[in-house]
Amino acid sequence: MPQLPYRFVEVNRLRMRIAEQGQGPLVLLCHGFPETAYSWRHQIAALAAANYRVVAPDLRGFGGTEGPADVGQYSILHLVADMVGLLDALGEEKAVIVGNDWGATLAWQAALLRPDRFHAVAAFGVPMMGQPPVPPTRIFPQTDDALFYTLYFQQPDLAEAEFERDVGLTLRKILFAASGDAGARREGDGTPNPFAMVSRDRGLLAPLPTPDALPSWLSEADLDAYVGDFQASGFRGGLNLYRNLDRNWEMQHAFSGLKVAVPALYLVGERDVGLQIPGMRDIIAAMPALVPQLRQPIYLEGCGHWPSQERPVLVSDALLSFLRAL
């Protein structure tokens, strides 16, 4: 298990844990859910060796970073403000911002709103999307028996109770089920997917397989690192991101019509659970209208939702190629 070079900094009145290595132009690596800075363990070493200063924070409410009690303090604008504040705490004027999953959403919005501070962006999994005509929670499907996972996450304490009952089992199930190792994914093929419909009676975890062995990209020591992080923080911080989806939608009206005006890279695993969402490939194809300097998207064969871990060498190489071309 890599021992990450962690330290703490004060950002927006929060004690934030960051992993930091290397000297040179700054690259910020933003994790998703349920991940922490540890998800970037391979890229931290590879980018630092290539003469970049690499910083991977635990986002607010994750791992070693403090989390406010107020659900409203987890909006996308709070996350962007944390990244601006982190640059200030590091004494840096600019950075390239990189993100996976929720970190991708954060990276897109940081580059959209503060191109003066984030002069290039790389996003994994989640594309840059236009604003829907109605609040997101009115779009997600639900039936008498089941509801989309983002709706399941809305009720305080419900998912927390399920996930925190056995943190190790929760992470083992979700990390495997959203990975490429769970199998090829096609719309409606029945492949277990933690980020799809959730039974109102059984919850999210019960239908997911418990792998007999961890996939090759996740050792027991790696899993232990995640378990330690989520035993320390709980899952509330990450779940609170989903509880701000409608609030984010309301606030983003202020930025309607803005485009991401910096060089951008988009990468996604061919087996990413997000590609099962109807229309997702069309959204990806339409991104150049929102991101004029977007490079050709990269699709990783056989890879799922955790590319920085599942395909660490390919991801590091893609990032380094992008960074050197800036």
N, C-alpha and C positions, 0 to 999 in steps of 0.2 A: 504494500500500500504506500503510494507516494506521501511523504510528509510535506504538506503544503506550507510555504513560508507565510504563516498568518501573522497579522498584527491588527490593532484596533485604531480607528480614527473617529473623530467627532464630526458628524455630518448632520446638519439640520436638527441639532439637539438630540440626535440619536447616536449611541455607541455602535459603530458599524465595524464588523469584522471583514477584513479583506485579505486575500492571498496576493502577494506581490513578489515579482521576480524580474530581474533584468534592468538594463539601462538603454535608453534611446527613446524614439517616439512612443507615445502612450497608446496602448490598446486596452479598452475596457471590455471585459467579458461578462455578460449578464445571463444568469441561469434561468431555468423555467420551473415548472411545478410537476411533481415534487422532486426538486433538485436543490443543490446549494452550490457555492463556489467550487466544491469538490468535483463537479461535473466537468470542469475545464482542466483537470489535472494534467492531461496530455498536452493540451495547447499551451498552457502556462510555460512548461519546460521548452517546448519546441519554438515558441515565439521569442522567449527570452534568449535562447541560444542563437537566434537570428538577429540579435541586437535591437530588440524592442523592450520597452518597459511595459510589463503586463500586469494588470490589476483585475482581479475577479472578486467582486464583493458578494457577500450574502445580502440579498435584498431585504428590505425592512420586514421584520417578523419571521425571517428564515434563519435557521442555524444559530450563528453567534451574534447576529445583529438584533438589536432591540426592536420591539414591535409595539406601536401605540395601541391602546385599548380601544380607541374609537374606530369603528369600521370605516367611517368616512375618510380616515387618514391613509387609505390604501388606494386612492384613485391613481390613474395613470399620470396625472400632473404631479402628484406627490413623488412618484417614482422618478419622473424626469428631473424634478427638483433635487432629488437625492443624488442623481448622477452629476448634475451641475455642481452641487455642493461638494461632491467627492473630488471633482477636478480642482476646486478651490482648495480643499484640504491637502491635496497632493502638490499644490503649487504649479499646476499645469494649466495652460491656456486652452489647449485643444486635445482631442483624442479621436481615434477611430472607435466606434462603438459596435459591438458584436453581441448578438443574443439568440437564444433558442427558446421556442415556446413563448411563455410570458415575457422572457427576456427579449425575444424578437419584437413583440409588440412594443416594449419599452424602447428598443433601439430605433425602430421606425419613428416613433413619436418624438424621441430626443433629436433625431436628425431633422425631422419636419419642423420642429419648433425652435431649435437652437443650432442651425447650421454654422453659426459663428464659433460654437464650442465643439461640435461633433461634425468633423469635416469629411467623414465617410462612414458608411454603415454596411454591416453584413448581418443578414437575418436568416435563421434556420427554421424551417417548418411553417411558420405563420407568415403569409404574404402581407404586403401593404394592401389594405382594402379601403374602398370608399365607404362613406357613412350610409347605413341603411335608413329607409324613410321612417321607421318606427323604432322604439327602444328594443335592444337585442332580446330581452326576456320575453317579448311578445312574438318573436320569430321562432324561438326554439320549440320543438314539438313536445307534446305530452298527451298521454291517454289516461284512462281510468287506472291502468295497471303500472304504467311506467312514465318516466319523464327524462328529458335530456339532462346529461350530467351537470351542465351549467345551472339548470334549474334546481337540481338536487342539492347543489352547493349553496343555494340562496338562504336556506333556513339555518340560522345560527345554531351551533352545537350538534346538529344532526350528523354531518359528515365527520366532524371532529371526533364524536363519540365512536363512530365506526372505525376510523383510521387509527385512533390512538389506543384502541383496545389491545392491539398487538402491532407495534410499529414495524418490527422486522417483517412480519407476514404481509402487512400492507405494502411496504416498499418492494418486497420480493414479487408480489403479484402484479403491481402496477408497472414497475420497470420492465418486467418480462412481457406482459401482455401488450404494451405499446411499442415493443421492439420488433425489429425485423425477424427475430428468432421465433416469434409467435406464428409466422407463416405469411404467405402472400395474402393481400387484401383486395377485395373487390366489393363494390357497393352491394350490401345485403347478403354477403356470402356466409355470415354467421361466425366469422372469426372473432373470438372474444376480444372486446375492445373496451378499455376503461373509460374512454372518452366518447361514449355513445349514450344509448338509452339505459336508464337505471330503474330496476324494479322498485316500486314503492314499498313492497313487503320485504324483499331480500337485501336491498342495498346494493352498493357498487361492487363490493369485493367478492361476494359469494359465487357469482358465475365465472369469475376469472380463474384460470388454472393456477395451481401451485407447482412451479417447475420442479422436477426431480433434482435437477442440478441447475446452477446459475449459468447463464450464457457466458461464452468465453471472454467477453469484454467486461464482465462484472465479477470480480473475485469476492469471496466471503469477506475479505478485509475491506474491500471497497464498500460492500453493503454495510459492514459494521460502521464505517465512517458516516454513511448517511443516517443509519439508525441513531448514532450518537447525536448528530445534528438535529434530527426531528424529535428525539426525546428531550433535547434541551429547549427547543422552540415550540413544539407542538405543530399542528397543521393549520392553526387559525390564521396566521399571517398570509399563507398562500391562498386559503379559501376566501379570505377577505378581498383578494383581487377580483374574484368572480362576483362578489357582492357589490362591486362598483361598476359593473358593466353598463347599467343604465345611466349612472351618474357620469361616467366617461362620455357616453353618447350625448348627453345634454351639454357638457362643457365643450365638446369638440365642435359644436356649431360655431363657436367663436373662430375656428380655424378653417372653416369651409372654403374650399377652393385652393388651399395651399398645396404645393407639391414638394416632394422630397428633392431638394435641389443640390444634393451632393452625390458623388459616386457611390454606387450600391451593388452589393452582391446578394443573391438569394440562392439558398441551397436547401434541398429537401430529400428525405429518403423515399425511395419508390414504395416502401411499405409503411410510410408514415400514416398513422390513423387519420390525420387530417385530410389526406387525399381521398378518403372514403366519403367525405361530405359532398353531397351533390353540388355541382357547379364550381368546386374548388379549382380544378384545372383551368376553367375559364377565367376565374379571378386571377390566377397566376399569369395567364396569357395576356390579361388586360393591364398588368402592372405598369408597363412603360408609360401609360397615360398619367399615372400618379408619380412615377419615379423615372424621370426622363434619362438619367444617367445609369440606369440599371444594366449591369452586365448580363450576358446570356445565363439564364438560370441553370443550376447544376442539379441533376437528379442522381442520387446514389443508389445503385442497384442493390436490392436485398436489405437495404437499411431502413430502420424504423424511425421512431420519434426522438431518438437520442444520438444524433450523428456524431457529436463531439466525443462520445464514448464508444459507439458501435464501430465507427470508421475513423479512428483518431488520426492516422497518418494522412488519409485522403483529405480530411477536414483541415488539418494543419497546413498541408501543401496548398490547398485552395485558398486559405487565408493568406499565406505568405505570398502567393502569386498576386492576389488582389492588392495586398499592402505594397508590394514592390512596384506595382504599376501606378500607384497614386502620384 
